[in-house]
């Protein structure tokens, strides 16, 4: 993006649905079935689980949480790198 405002808007358009579809605000048990599935594939849910485990000691599968976050980071860097090449040309 060559415009900061456009970049911020796109960032919010991506971040807000991920935030509301994670388990950060509500427990997964009270979510509808389609939102439970979305929460299960949302990397932010795994980040929230890992942070809750570290900060307040809730039981968590730390290996799974970290593995999902590493894979999401690798995919994000790969996508950003390919988009950056297209922008620089």
PyMOL Python script that loads the backbone (N, CA, C, O; Angstrom):
from pymol import cmd

cmd.read_pdbstr("""\
ATOM      1  N   UNK A   1       0.833  -1.174   0.000  1.00  0.00           N
ATOM      2  CA  UNK A   1       0.000   0.000   0.000  1.00  0.00           C
ATOM      3  C   UNK A   1       0.878   1.237   0.000  1.00  0.00           C
ATOM      4  O   UNK A   1       1.864   1.320   0.733  1.00  0.00           O
ATOM      5  N   UNK A   2       0.525   2.147  -0.791  1.00  0.00           N
ATOM      6  CA  UNK A   2       1.279   3.393  -0.846  1.00  0.00           C
ATOM      7  C   UNK A   2       0.649   4.465   0.039  1.00  0.00           C
ATOM      8  O   UNK A   2       1.215   5.546   0.199  1.00  0.00           O
ATOM      9  N   UNK A   3      -0.500   4.178   0.607  1.00  0.00           N
ATOM     10  CA  UNK A   3      -1.208   5.122   1.454  1.00  0.00           C
ATOM     11  C   UNK A   3      -1.388   4.506   2.835  1.00  0.00           C
ATOM     12  O   UNK A   3      -1.904   3.394   2.951  1.00  0.00           O
ATOM     13  N   UNK A   4      -0.972   5.209   3.880  1.00  0.00           N
ATOM     14  CA  UNK A   4      -1.044   4.679   5.242  1.00  0.00           C
ATOM     15  C   UNK A   4      -2.486   4.426   5.677  1.00  0.00           C
ATOM     16  O   UNK A   4      -2.764   3.423   6.334  1.00  0.00           O
ATOM     17  N   UNK A   5      -3.388   5.305   5.328  1.00  0.00           N
ATOM     18  CA  UNK A   5      -4.789   5.144   5.715  1.00  0.00           C
ATOM     19  C   UNK A   5      -5.398   3.887   5.107  1.00  0.00           C
ATOM     20  O   UNK A   5      -6.160   3.183   5.769  1.00  0.00           O
ATOM     21  N   UNK A   6      -5.072   3.607   3.870  1.00  0.00           N
ATOM     22  CA  UNK A   6      -5.588   2.408   3.223  1.00  0.00           C
ATOM     23  C   UNK A   6      -5.035   1.151   3.891  1.00  0.00           C
ATOM     24  O   UNK A   6      -5.752   0.169   4.080  1.00  0.00           O
ATOM     25  N   UNK A   7      -3.758   1.196   4.242  1.00  0.00           N
ATOM     26  CA  UNK A   7      -3.141   0.070   4.936  1.00  0.00           C
ATOM     27  C   UNK A   7      -3.809  -0.174   6.282  1.00  0.00           C
ATOM     28  O   UNK A   7      -4.076  -1.323   6.634  1.00  0.00           O
ATOM     29  N   UNK A   8      -4.081   0.869   7.031  1.00  0.00           N
ATOM     30  CA  UNK A   8      -4.745   0.722   8.334  1.00  0.00           C
ATOM     31  C   UNK A   8      -6.157   0.159   8.170  1.00  0.00           C
ATOM     32  O   UNK A   8      -6.596  -0.666   8.970  1.00  0.00           O
ATOM     33  N   UNK A   9      -6.854   0.599   7.146  1.00  0.00           N
ATOM     34  CA  UNK A   9      -8.201   0.087   6.901  1.00  0.00           C
ATOM     35  C   UNK A   9      -8.204  -1.389   6.557  1.00  0.00           C
ATOM     36  O   UNK A   9      -9.047  -2.141   7.044  1.00  0.00           O
ATOM     37  N   UNK A  10      -7.265  -1.806   5.723  1.00  0.00           N
ATOM     38  CA  UNK A  10      -7.175  -3.218   5.354  1.00  0.00           C
ATOM     39  C   UNK A  10      -6.760  -4.049   6.556  1.00  0.00           C
ATOM     40  O   UNK A  10      -7.263  -5.155   6.753  1.00  0.00           O
ATOM     41  N   UNK A  11      -5.841  -3.521   7.361  1.00  0.00           N
ATOM     42  CA  UNK A  11      -5.424  -4.230   8.571  1.00  0.00           C
ATOM     43  C   UNK A  11      -6.588  -4.442   9.530  1.00  0.00           C
ATOM     44  O   UNK A  11      -6.735  -5.523  10.101  1.00  0.00           O
ATOM     45  N   UNK A  12      -7.408  -3.427   9.709  1.00  0.00           N
ATOM     46  CA  UNK A  12      -8.580  -3.558  10.572  1.00  0.00           C
ATOM     47  C   UNK A  12      -9.615  -4.507   9.985  1.00  0.00           C
ATOM     48  O   UNK A  12     -10.265  -5.251  10.720  1.00  0.00           O
ATOM     49  N   UNK A  13      -9.768  -4.485   8.681  1.00  0.00           N
ATOM     50  CA  UNK A  13     -10.724  -5.395   8.032  1.00  0.00           C
ATOM     51  C   UNK A  13     -10.313  -6.846   8.206  1.00  0.00           C
ATOM     52  O   UNK A  13     -11.170  -7.730   8.202  1.00  0.00           O
ATOM     53  N   UNK A  14      -9.028  -7.110   8.358  1.00  0.00           N
ATOM     54  CA  UNK A  14      -8.551  -8.469   8.580  1.00  0.00           C
ATOM     55  C   UNK A  14      -8.571  -8.817  10.068  1.00  0.00           C
ATOM     56  O   UNK A  14      -8.976  -9.918  10.443  1.00  0.00           O
ATOM     57  N   UNK A  15      -8.138  -7.886  10.913  1.00  0.00           N
ATOM     58  CA  UNK A  15      -7.974  -8.153  12.341  1.00  0.00           C
ATOM     59  C   UNK A  15      -9.303  -8.300  13.080  1.00  0.00           C
ATOM     60  O   UNK A  15      -9.442  -9.204  13.904  1.00  0.00           O
ATOM     61  N   UNK A  16     -10.265  -7.451  12.811  1.00  0.00           N
ATOM     62  CA  UNK A  16     -11.513  -7.481  13.581  1.00  0.00           C
ATOM     63  C   UNK A  16     -12.289  -8.785  13.432  1.00  0.00           C
ATOM     64  O   UNK A  16     -12.727  -9.328  14.446  1.00  0.00           O
ATOM     65  N   UNK A  17     -12.486  -9.319  12.228  1.00  0.00           N
ATOM     66  CA  UNK A  17     -13.175 -10.606  12.147  1.00  0.00           C
ATOM     67  C   UNK A  17     -12.403 -11.734  12.838  1.00  0.00           C
ATOM     68  O   UNK A  17     -13.007 -12.610  13.458  1.00  0.00           O
ATOM     69  N   UNK A  18     -11.079 -11.714  12.732  1.00  0.00           N
ATOM     70  CA  UNK A  18     -10.280 -12.729  13.425  1.00  0.00           C
ATOM     71  C   UNK A  18     -10.460 -12.626  14.929  1.00  0.00           C
ATOM     72  O   UNK A  18     -10.566 -13.644  15.613  1.00  0.00           O
ATOM     73  N   UNK A  19     -10.496 -11.405  15.452  1.00  0.00           N
ATOM     74  CA  UNK A  19     -10.654 -11.194  16.890  1.00  0.00           C
ATOM     75  C   UNK A  19     -12.013 -11.683  17.379  1.00  0.00           C
ATOM     76  O   UNK A  19     -12.098 -12.388  18.384  1.00  0.00           O
ATOM     77  N   UNK A  20     -13.069 -11.312  16.672  1.00  0.00           N
ATOM     78  CA  UNK A  20     -14.406 -11.705  17.113  1.00  0.00           C
ATOM     79  C   UNK A  20     -14.689 -13.187  16.869  1.00  0.00           C
ATOM     80  O   UNK A  20     -15.577 -13.751  17.508  1.00  0.00           O
ATOM     81  N   UNK A  21     -13.960 -13.823  15.969  1.00  0.00           N
ATOM     82  CA  UNK A  21     -14.149 -15.249  15.722  1.00  0.00           C
ATOM     83  C   UNK A  21     -13.203 -16.110  16.543  1.00  0.00           C
ATOM     84  O   UNK A  21     -13.125 -17.321  16.333  1.00  0.00           O
ATOM     85  N   UNK A  22     -12.483 -15.494  17.478  1.00  0.00           N
ATOM     86  CA  UNK A  22     -11.591 -16.274  18.347  1.00  0.00           C
ATOM     87  C   UNK A  22     -12.264 -16.491  19.696  1.00  0.00           C
ATOM     88  O   UNK A  22     -13.400 -16.071  19.918  1.00  0.00           O
ATOM     89  N   UNK A  23     -11.546 -17.150  20.580  1.00  0.00           N
ATOM     90  CA  UNK A  23     -12.080 -17.386  21.918  1.00  0.00           C
ATOM     91  C   UNK A  23     -11.619 -16.318  22.902  1.00  0.00           C
ATOM     92  O   UNK A  23     -11.599 -16.560  24.109  1.00  0.00           O
ATOM     93  N   UNK A  24     -11.248 -15.141  22.406  1.00  0.00           N
ATOM     94  CA  UNK A  24     -10.763 -14.072  23.269  1.00  0.00           C
ATOM     95  C   UNK A  24     -11.889 -13.429  24.084  1.00  0.00           C
ATOM     96  O   UNK A  24     -11.664 -13.019  25.223  1.00  0.00           O
ATOM     97  N   UNK A  25     -13.081 -13.336  23.523  1.00  0.00           N
ATOM     98  CA  UNK A  25     -14.181 -12.660  24.207  1.00  0.00           C
ATOM     99  C   UNK A  25     -15.153 -13.618  24.875  1.00  0.00           C
ATOM    100  O   UNK A  25     -15.606 -13.368  25.993  1.00  0.00           O
ATOM    101  N   UNK A  26     -15.473 -14.702  24.204  1.00  0.00           N
ATOM    102  CA  UNK A  26     -16.477 -15.638  24.692  1.00  0.00           C
ATOM    103  C   UNK A  26     -15.928 -17.052  24.675  1.00  0.00           C
ATOM    104  O   UNK A  26     -15.105 -17.386  23.823  1.00  0.00           O
ATOM    105  N   UNK A  27     -16.372 -17.889  25.605  1.00  0.00           N
ATOM    106  CA  UNK A  27     -15.944 -19.290  25.558  1.00  0.00           C
ATOM    107  C   UNK A  27     -16.492 -19.987  24.319  1.00  0.00           C
ATOM    108  O   UNK A  27     -17.574 -19.655  23.835  1.00  0.00           O
ATOM    109  N   UNK A  28     -15.752 -20.936  23.824  1.00  0.00           N
ATOM    110  CA  UNK A  28     -16.142 -21.661  22.620  1.00  0.00           C
ATOM    111  C   UNK A  28     -17.440 -22.434  22.855  1.00  0.00           C
ATOM    112  O   UNK A  28     -18.202 -22.646  21.912  1.00  0.00           O
ATOM    113  N   UNK A  29     -17.700 -22.851  24.068  1.00  0.00           N
ATOM    114  CA  UNK A  29     -18.892 -23.650  24.375  1.00  0.00           C
ATOM    115  C   UNK A  29     -20.202 -22.916  24.088  1.00  0.00           C
ATOM    116  O   UNK A  29     -21.205 -23.561  23.785  1.00  0.00           O
ATOM    117  N   UNK A  30     -20.217 -21.596  24.175  1.00  0.00           N
ATOM    118  CA  UNK A  30     -21.464 -20.853  23.959  1.00  0.00           C
ATOM    119  C   UNK A  30     -21.607 -20.372  22.515  1.00  0.00           C
ATOM    120  O   UNK A  30     -22.602 -19.733  22.175  1.00  0.00           O
ATOM    121  N   UNK A  31     -20.631 -20.668  21.671  1.00  0.00           N
ATOM    122  CA  UNK A  31     -20.685 -20.238  20.268  1.00  0.00           C
ATOM    123  C   UNK A  31     -21.539 -21.191  19.443  1.00  0.00           C
ATOM    124  O   UNK A  31     -21.638 -22.374  19.769  1.00  0.00           O
ATOM    125  N   UNK A  32     -22.161 -20.682  18.372  1.00  0.00           N
ATOM    126  CA  UNK A  32     -22.839 -21.584  17.446  1.00  0.00           C
ATOM    127  C   UNK A  32     -21.825 -22.503  16.760  1.00  0.00           C
ATOM    128  O   UNK A  32     -20.630 -22.209  16.742  1.00  0.00           O
ATOM    129  N   UNK A  33     -22.292 -23.589  16.211  1.00  0.00           N
ATOM    130  CA  UNK A  33     -21.397 -24.598  15.632  1.00  0.00           C
ATOM    131  C   UNK A  33     -20.502 -24.037  14.539  1.00  0.00           C
ATOM    132  O   UNK A  33     -19.319 -24.376  14.497  1.00  0.00           O
ATOM    133  N   UNK A  34     -21.019 -23.190  13.653  1.00  0.00           N
ATOM    134  CA  UNK A  34     -20.205 -22.645  12.568  1.00  0.00           C
ATOM    135  C   UNK A  34     -19.100 -21.742  13.109  1.00  0.00           C
ATOM    136  O   UNK A  34     -18.007 -21.692  12.544  1.00  0.00           O
ATOM    137  N   UNK A  35     -19.382 -21.018  14.215  1.00  0.00           N
ATOM    138  CA  UNK A  35     -18.376 -20.147  14.806  1.00  0.00           C
ATOM    139  C   UNK A  35     -17.340 -20.959  15.589  1.00  0.00           C
ATOM    140  O   UNK A  35     -16.184 -20.549  15.691  1.00  0.00           O
ATOM    141  N   UNK A  36     -17.742 -22.093  16.137  1.00  0.00           N
ATOM    142  CA  UNK A  36     -16.778 -22.989  16.789  1.00  0.00           C
ATOM    143  C   UNK A  36     -15.764 -23.495  15.777  1.00  0.00           C
ATOM    144  O   UNK A  36     -14.569 -23.555  16.066  1.00  0.00           O
ATOM    145  N   UNK A  37     -16.240 -23.862  14.581  1.00  0.00           N
ATOM    146  CA  UNK A  37     -15.334 -24.327  13.538  1.00  0.00           C
ATOM    147  C   UNK A  37     -14.380 -23.214  13.130  1.00  0.00           C
ATOM    148  O   UNK A  37     -13.180 -23.437  12.970  1.00  0.00           O
ATOM    149  N   UNK A  38     -14.925 -22.014  12.963  1.00  0.00           N
ATOM    150  CA  UNK A  38     -14.092 -20.877  12.594  1.00  0.00           C
ATOM    151  C   UNK A  38     -13.060 -20.558  13.670  1.00  0.00           C
ATOM    152  O   UNK A  38     -11.925 -20.194  13.362  1.00  0.00           O
ATOM    153  N   UNK A  39     -13.456 -20.694  14.920  1.00  0.00           N
ATOM    154  CA  UNK A  39     -12.523 -20.478  16.026  1.00  0.00           C
ATOM    155  C   UNK A  39     -11.425 -21.526  16.052  1.00  0.00           C
ATOM    156  O   UNK A  39     -10.299 -21.232  16.453  1.00  0.00           O
ATOM    157  N   UNK A  40     -11.735 -22.739  15.633  1.00  0.00           N
ATOM    158  CA  UNK A  40     -10.743 -23.822  15.637  1.00  0.00           C
ATOM    159  C   UNK A  40      -9.671 -23.621  14.569  1.00  0.00           C
ATOM    160  O   UNK A  40      -8.551 -24.105  14.735  1.00  0.00           O
ATOM    161  N   UNK A  41      -9.982 -22.924  13.483  1.00  0.00           N
ATOM    162  CA  UNK A  41      -8.985 -22.688  12.433  1.00  0.00           C
ATOM    163  C   UNK A  41      -8.381 -21.285  12.521  1.00  0.00           C
ATOM    164  O   UNK A  41      -7.561 -20.914  11.682  1.00  0.00           O
ATOM    165  N   UNK A  42      -8.772 -20.516  13.512  1.00  0.00           N
ATOM    166  CA  UNK A  42      -8.305 -19.151  13.699  1.00  0.00           C
ATOM    167  C   UNK A  42      -7.016 -19.153  14.527  1.00  0.00           C
ATOM    168  O   UNK A  42      -7.043 -19.599  15.674  1.00  0.00           O
ATOM    169  N   UNK A  43      -5.901 -18.676  13.996  1.00  0.00           N
ATOM    170  CA  UNK A  43      -4.652 -18.670  14.764  1.00  0.00           C
ATOM    171  C   UNK A  43      -4.717 -17.817  16.030  1.00  0.00           C
ATOM    172  O   UNK A  43      -3.994 -18.079  16.992  1.00  0.00           O
ATOM    173  N   UNK A  44      -5.573 -16.806  16.036  1.00  0.00           N
ATOM    174  CA  UNK A  44      -5.688 -15.960  17.218  1.00  0.00           C
ATOM    175  C   UNK A  44      -6.216 -16.740  18.421  1.00  0.00           C
ATOM    176  O   UNK A  44      -5.870 -16.421  19.558  1.00  0.00           O
ATOM    177  N   UNK A  45      -7.045 -17.753  18.193  1.00  0.00           N
ATOM    178  CA  UNK A  45      -7.532 -18.585  19.295  1.00  0.00           C
ATOM    179  C   UNK A  45      -6.384 -19.322  19.968  1.00  0.00           C
ATOM    180  O   UNK A  45      -6.373 -19.478  21.189  1.00  0.00           O
ATOM    181  N   UNK A  46      -5.426 -19.773  19.183  1.00  0.00           N
ATOM    182  CA  UNK A  46      -4.280 -20.484  19.744  1.00  0.00           C
ATOM    183  C   UNK A  46      -3.353 -19.529  20.491  1.00  0.00           C
ATOM    184  O   UNK A  46      -2.733 -19.907  21.485  1.00  0.00           O
ATOM    185  N   UNK A  47      -3.263 -18.305  20.014  1.00  0.00           N
ATOM    186  CA  UNK A  47      -2.477 -17.303  20.727  1.00  0.00           C
ATOM    187  C   UNK A  47      -3.113 -16.980  22.073  1.00  0.00           C
ATOM    188  O   UNK A  47      -2.416 -16.867  23.081  1.00  0.00           O
ATOM    189  N   UNK A  48      -4.434 -16.832  22.090  1.00  0.00           N
ATOM    190  CA  UNK A  48      -5.145 -16.554  23.341  1.00  0.00           C
ATOM    191  C   UNK A  48      -4.978 -17.721  24.310  1.00  0.00           C
ATOM    192  O   UNK A  48      -4.765 -17.504  25.503  1.00  0.00           O
ATOM    193  N   UNK A  49      -5.073 -18.961  23.815  1.00  0.00           N
ATOM    194  CA  UNK A  49      -4.871 -20.127  24.683  1.00  0.00           C
ATOM    195  C   UNK A  49      -3.480 -20.127  25.292  1.00  0.00           C
ATOM    196  O   UNK A  49      -3.326 -20.376  26.488  1.00  0.00           O
ATOM    197  N   UNK A  50      -2.461 -19.848  24.480  1.00  0.00           N
ATOM    198  CA  UNK A  50      -1.086 -19.840  24.977  1.00  0.00           C
ATOM    199  C   UNK A  50      -0.886 -18.734  26.012  1.00  0.00           C
ATOM    200  O   UNK A  50      -0.252 -18.957  27.043  1.00  0.00           O
ATOM    201  N   UNK A  51      -1.420 -17.554  25.746  1.00  0.00           N
ATOM    202  CA  UNK A  51      -1.279 -16.455  26.699  1.00  0.00           C
ATOM    203  C   UNK A  51      -2.014 -16.731  28.000  1.00  0.00           C
ATOM    204  O   UNK A  51      -1.497 -16.429  29.076  1.00  0.00           O
ATOM    205  N   UNK A  52      -3.195 -17.290  27.922  1.00  0.00           N
ATOM    206  CA  UNK A  52      -3.919 -17.633  29.145  1.00  0.00           C
ATOM    207  C   UNK A  52      -3.155 -18.676  29.957  1.00  0.00           C
ATOM    208  O   UNK A  52      -3.114 -18.604  31.185  1.00  0.00           O
ATOM    209  N   UNK A  53      -2.557 -19.639  29.276  1.00  0.00           N
ATOM    210  CA  UNK A  53      -1.762 -20.636  29.971  1.00  0.00           C
ATOM    211  C   UNK A  53      -0.553 -20.033  30.655  1.00  0.00           C
ATOM    212  O   UNK A  53      -0.218 -20.415  31.776  1.00  0.00           O
ATOM    213  N   UNK A  54       0.106 -19.092  29.992  1.00  0.00           N
ATOM    214  CA  UNK A  54       1.282 -18.454  30.581  1.00  0.00           C
ATOM    215  C   UNK A  54       0.927 -17.488  31.707  1.00  0.00           C
ATOM    216  O   UNK A  54       1.607 -17.449  32.732  1.00  0.00           O
ATOM    217  N   UNK A  55      -0.134 -16.712  31.516  1.00  0.00           N
ATOM    218  CA  UNK A  55      -0.438 -15.647  32.468  1.00  0.00           C
ATOM    219  C   UNK A  55      -1.247 -16.100  33.671  1.00  0.00           C
ATOM    220  O   UNK A  55      -0.971 -15.684  34.796  1.00  0.00           O
ATOM    221  N   UNK A  56      -2.247 -16.952  33.446  1.00  0.00           N
ATOM    222  CA  UNK A  56      -3.102 -17.338  34.576  1.00  0.00           C
ATOM    223  C   UNK A  56      -3.105 -18.835  34.836  1.00  0.00           C
ATOM    224  O   UNK A  56      -3.807 -19.307  35.730  1.00  0.00           O
ATOM    225  N   UNK A  57      -2.336 -19.579  34.074  1.00  0.00           N
ATOM    226  CA  UNK A  57      -2.163 -20.999  34.357  1.00  0.00           C
ATOM    227  C   UNK A  57      -3.300 -21.903  33.951  1.00  0.00           C
ATOM    228  O   UNK A  57      -3.439 -22.991  34.510  1.00  0.00           O
ATOM    229  N   UNK A  58      -4.121 -21.496  33.001  1.00  0.00           N
ATOM    230  CA  UNK A  58      -5.173 -22.398  32.533  1.00  0.00           C
ATOM    231  C   UNK A  58      -4.542 -23.551  31.758  1.00  0.00           C
ATOM    232  O   UNK A  58      -3.523 -23.362  31.094  1.00  0.00           O
ATOM    233  N   UNK A  59      -5.130 -24.731  31.834  1.00  0.00           N
ATOM    234  CA  UNK A  59      -4.547 -25.867  31.100  1.00  0.00           C
ATOM    235  C   UNK A  59      -4.615 -25.634  29.591  1.00  0.00           C
ATOM    236  O   UNK A  59      -5.637 -25.197  29.062  1.00  0.00           O
ATOM    237  N   UNK A  60      -3.532 -25.928  28.924  1.00  0.00           N
ATOM    238  CA  UNK A  60      -3.453 -25.705  27.483  1.00  0.00           C
ATOM    239  C   UNK A  60      -2.503 -26.713  26.859  1.00  0.00           C
ATOM    240  O   UNK A  60      -1.682 -27.315  27.551  1.00  0.00           O
ATOM    241  N   UNK A  61      -2.615 -26.888  25.579  1.00  0.00           N
ATOM    242  CA  UNK A  61      -1.694 -27.727  24.829  1.00  0.00           C
ATOM    243  C   UNK A  61      -0.665 -26.799  24.194  1.00  0.00           C
ATOM    244  O   UNK A  61      -0.836 -26.360  23.057  1.00  0.00           O
ATOM    245  N   UNK A  62       0.394 -26.505  24.924  1.00  0.00           N
ATOM    246  CA  UNK A  62       1.369 -25.500  24.507  1.00  0.00           C
ATOM    247  C   UNK A  62       2.055 -25.877  23.197  1.00  0.00           C
ATOM    248  O   UNK A  62       2.337 -25.003  22.376  1.00  0.00           O
ATOM    249  N   UNK A  63       2.324 -27.147  22.994  1.00  0.00           N
ATOM    250  CA  UNK A  63       3.002 -27.570  21.763  1.00  0.00           C
ATOM    251  C   UNK A  63       2.121 -27.288  20.549  1.00  0.00           C
ATOM    252  O   UNK A  63       2.601 -26.775  19.538  1.00  0.00           O
ATOM    253  N   UNK A  64       0.845 -27.618  20.644  1.00  0.00           N
ATOM    254  CA  UNK A  64      -0.083 -27.348  19.541  1.00  0.00           C
ATOM    255  C   UNK A  64      -0.228 -25.851  19.304  1.00  0.00           C
ATOM    256  O   UNK A  64      -0.212 -25.394  18.161  1.00  0.00           O
ATOM    257  N   UNK A  65      -0.370 -25.086  20.386  1.00  0.00           N
ATOM    258  CA  UNK A  65      -0.530 -23.635  20.247  1.00  0.00           C
ATOM    259  C   UNK A  65       0.666 -23.011  19.544  1.00  0.00           C
ATOM    260  O   UNK A  65       0.499 -22.208  18.626  1.00  0.00           O
ATOM    261  N   UNK A  66       1.856 -23.372  19.964  1.00  0.00           N
ATOM    262  CA  UNK A  66       3.062 -22.801  19.371  1.00  0.00           C
ATOM    263  C   UNK A  66       3.232 -23.283  17.930  1.00  0.00           C
ATOM    264  O   UNK A  66       3.647 -22.510  17.067  1.00  0.00           O
ATOM    265  N   UNK A  67       2.919 -24.535  17.665  1.00  0.00           N
ATOM    266  CA  UNK A  67       3.044 -25.062  16.302  1.00  0.00           C
ATOM    267  C   UNK A  67       2.106 -24.329  15.346  1.00  0.00           C
ATOM    268  O   UNK A  67       2.508 -23.970  14.240  1.00  0.00           O
ATOM    269  N   UNK A  68       0.876 -24.108  15.757  1.00  0.00           N
ATOM    270  CA  UNK A  68      -0.082 -23.388  14.902  1.00  0.00           C
ATOM    271  C   UNK A  68       0.391 -21.961  14.667  1.00  0.00           C
ATOM    272  O   UNK A  68       0.284 -21.450  13.552  1.00  0.00           O
ATOM    273  N   UNK A  69       0.911 -21.313  15.700  1.00  0.00           N
ATOM    274  CA  UNK A  69       1.386 -19.935  15.540  1.00  0.00           C
ATOM    275  C   UNK A  69       2.607 -19.852  14.626  1.00  0.00           C
ATOM    276  O   UNK A  69       2.733 -18.908  13.847  1.00  0.00           O
ATOM    277  N   UNK A  70       3.500 -20.827  14.717  1.00  0.00           N
ATOM    278  CA  UNK A  70       4.679 -20.839  13.840  1.00  0.00           C
ATOM    279  C   UNK A  70       4.254 -21.054  12.388  1.00  0.00           C
ATOM    280  O   UNK A  70       4.750 -20.375  11.489  1.00  0.00           O
ATOM    281  N   UNK A  71       3.346 -21.988  12.157  1.00  0.00           N
ATOM    282  CA  UNK A  71       2.865 -22.234  10.785  1.00  0.00           C
ATOM    283  C   UNK A  71       2.151 -20.996  10.243  1.00  0.00           C
ATOM    284  O   UNK A  71       2.348 -20.631   9.084  1.00  0.00           O
ATOM    285  N   UNK A  72       1.330 -20.353  11.060  1.00  0.00           N
ATOM    286  CA  UNK A  72       0.635 -19.137  10.617  1.00  0.00           C
ATOM    287  C   UNK A  72       1.630 -18.026  10.303  1.00  0.00           C
ATOM    288  O   UNK A  72       1.441 -17.281   9.341  1.00  0.00           O
ATOM    289  N   UNK A  73       2.683 -17.906  11.099  1.00  0.00           N
ATOM    290  CA  UNK A  73       3.703 -16.881  10.838  1.00  0.00           C
ATOM    291  C   UNK A  73       4.443 -17.168   9.533  1.00  0.00           C
ATOM    292  O   UNK A  73       4.702 -16.252   8.752  1.00  0.00           O
ATOM    293  N   UNK A  74       4.782 -18.425   9.297  1.00  0.00           N
ATOM    294  CA  UNK A  74       5.477 -18.785   8.053  1.00  0.00           C
ATOM    295  C   UNK A  74       4.601 -18.486   6.845  1.00  0.00           C
ATOM    296  O   UNK A  74       5.079 -17.944   5.848  1.00  0.00           O
ATOM    297  N   UNK A  75       3.328 -18.834   6.929  1.00  0.00           N
ATOM    298  CA  UNK A  75       2.407 -18.550   5.818  1.00  0.00           C
ATOM    299  C   UNK A  75       2.259 -17.044   5.632  1.00  0.00           C
ATOM    300  O   UNK A  75       2.244 -16.560   4.501  1.00  0.00           O
ATOM    301  N   UNK A  76       2.150 -16.303   6.727  1.00  0.00           N
ATOM    302  CA  UNK A  76       2.020 -14.849   6.629  1.00  0.00           C
ATOM    303  C   UNK A  76       3.235 -14.193   6.010  1.00  0.00           C
ATOM    304  O   UNK A  76       3.097 -13.286   5.189  1.00  0.00           O
ATOM    305  N   UNK A  77       4.433 -14.640   6.394  1.00  0.00           N
ATOM    306  CA  UNK A  77       5.653 -14.077   5.813  1.00  0.00           C
ATOM    307  C   UNK A  77       5.753 -14.418   4.328  1.00  0.00           C
ATOM    308  O   UNK A  77       6.163 -13.581   3.524  1.00  0.00           O
ATOM    309  N   UNK A  78       5.382 -15.639   3.964  1.00  0.00           N
ATOM    310  CA  UNK A  78       5.436 -16.038   2.554  1.00  0.00           C
ATOM    311  C   UNK A  78       4.469 -15.210   1.710  1.00  0.00           C
ATOM    312  O   UNK A  78       4.825 -14.754   0.623  1.00  0.00           O
ATOM    313  N   UNK A  79       3.262 -15.018   2.201  1.00  0.00           N
ATOM    314  CA  UNK A  79       2.278 -14.223   1.459  1.00  0.00           C
ATOM    315  C   UNK A  79       2.728 -12.768   1.371  1.00  0.00           C
ATOM    316  O   UNK A  79       2.633 -12.151   0.309  1.00  0.00           O
ATOM    317  N   UNK A  80       3.219 -12.216   2.486  1.00  0.00           N
ATOM    318  CA  UNK A  80       3.679 -10.824   2.477  1.00  0.00           C
ATOM    319  C   UNK A  80       4.865 -10.637   1.536  1.00  0.00           C
ATOM    320  O   UNK A  80       4.964  -9.616   0.854  1.00  0.00           O
ATOM    321  N   UNK A  81       5.755 -11.606   1.497  1.00  0.00           N
ATOM    322  CA  UNK A  81       6.917 -11.510   0.600  1.00  0.00           C
ATOM    323  C   UNK A  81       6.497 -11.524  -0.861  1.00  0.00           C
ATOM    324  O   UNK A  81       7.023 -10.759  -1.669  1.00  0.00           O
ATOM    325  N   UNK A  82       5.556 -12.386  -1.200  1.00  0.00           N
ATOM    326  CA  UNK A  82       5.110 -12.427  -2.593  1.00  0.00           C
ATOM    327  C   UNK A  82       4.354 -11.147  -2.975  1.00  0.00           C
ATOM    328  O   UNK A  82       4.473 -10.669  -4.103  1.00  0.00           O
ATOM    329  N   UNK A  83       3.588 -10.602  -2.047  1.00  0.00           N
ATOM    330  CA  UNK A  83       2.874  -9.359  -2.340  1.00  0.00           C
ATOM    331  C   UNK A  83       3.831  -8.175  -2.418  1.00  0.00           C
ATOM    332  O   UNK A  83       3.613  -7.248  -3.198  1.00  0.00           O
ATOM    333  N   UNK A  84       4.887  -8.204  -1.615  1.00  0.00           N
ATOM    334  CA  UNK A  84       5.861  -7.118  -1.655  1.00  0.00           C
ATOM    335  C   UNK A  84       6.594  -7.093  -2.990  1.00  0.00           C
ATOM    336  O   UNK A  84       6.852  -6.023  -3.540  1.00  0.00           O
ATOM    337  N   UNK A  85       6.926  -8.254  -3.502  1.00  0.00           N
ATOM    338  CA  UNK A  85       7.574  -8.314  -4.822  1.00  0.00           C
ATOM    339  C   UNK A  85       6.689  -7.699  -5.895  1.00  0.00           C
ATOM    340  O   UNK A  85       7.169  -7.001  -6.788  1.00  0.00           O
ATOM    341  N   UNK A  86       5.397  -7.963  -5.799  1.00  0.00           N
ATOM    342  CA  UNK A  86       4.462  -7.406  -6.786  1.00  0.00           C
ATOM    343  C   UNK A  86       4.358  -5.885  -6.643  1.00  0.00           C
ATOM    344  O   UNK A  86       4.209  -5.179  -7.640  1.00  0.00           O
ATOM    345  N   UNK A  87       4.434  -5.386  -5.424  1.00  0.00           N
ATOM    346  CA  UNK A  87       4.290  -3.947  -5.181  1.00  0.00           C
ATOM    347  C   UNK A  87       5.537  -3.184  -5.630  1.00  0.00           C
ATOM    348  O   UNK A  87       5.429  -2.066  -6.136  1.00  0.00           O
ATOM    349  N   UNK A  88       6.709  -3.776  -5.450  1.00  0.00           N
ATOM    350  CA  UNK A  88       7.966  -3.085  -5.753  1.00  0.00           C
ATOM    351  C   UNK A  88       8.202  -2.971  -7.251  1.00  0.00           C
ATOM    352  O   UNK A  88       8.838  -2.012  -7.689  1.00  0.00           O
ATOM    353  N   UNK A  89       7.721  -3.900  -8.042  1.00  0.00           N
ATOM    354  CA  UNK A  89       7.953  -3.881  -9.506  1.00  0.00           C
ATOM    355  C   UNK A  89       7.475  -2.647 -10.158  1.00  0.00           C
ATOM    356  O   UNK A  89       7.606  -2.500 -11.373  1.00  0.00           O
TER     357      UNK A  89
END
""", "prot")
cmd.dss("prot")
cmd.show_as("cartoon", "prot")
cmd.util.cbc("prot")
cmd.orient("prot")
